[in-house]
């Protein structure tokens, strides 16, 4: 899957940026920045890890746009891993579907 340049979550467009340093921390793989609607993904990851990280950060945005400002990172991690695998196993990552 190619990492999209943006994703729409609810009525909000989130710009997806690949960056060397995410959220000013070399150890972060990704971040969802709610106040200006963007997702950051580390350029140093494998394609598989980029996909997993994108799904994880999209889940943060989905929860936020659904009114859940406080989020349990463990829940996002577990659901993100399972959702990513579900999307892959069922061929739901389609390059042509990405904006």
C-alpha positions, 0 to 999 in steps of 0.5 A: 500500500502506498501511504496516502497524502491525506485521509478523510475522517468524519468530515475532517481531512488529515494530511499525512506527512512522512518525516525523519523526526516525528513529534520532535522525538526520534523514538516515535513511529507516528503521531496524530496532531489533532489541532491542525489535522495531520498525521506524521509517519517516520520515514525510517520504518519499513513499508509494513511498519508504516502501514501499521503506524498509519492505521494506529494514527488513523484510529487516534483520529477516529476516536478523537473525531468521535468525541473521545479526547482521552484515549487508552493507548493500549486499546489503540495498539491492540485494535490497530494491530488487529485492524491492520491485519484484517485489512491486509488479509482481506485485500482491503488495502487498495492502491487505487482507493488512496487519495 
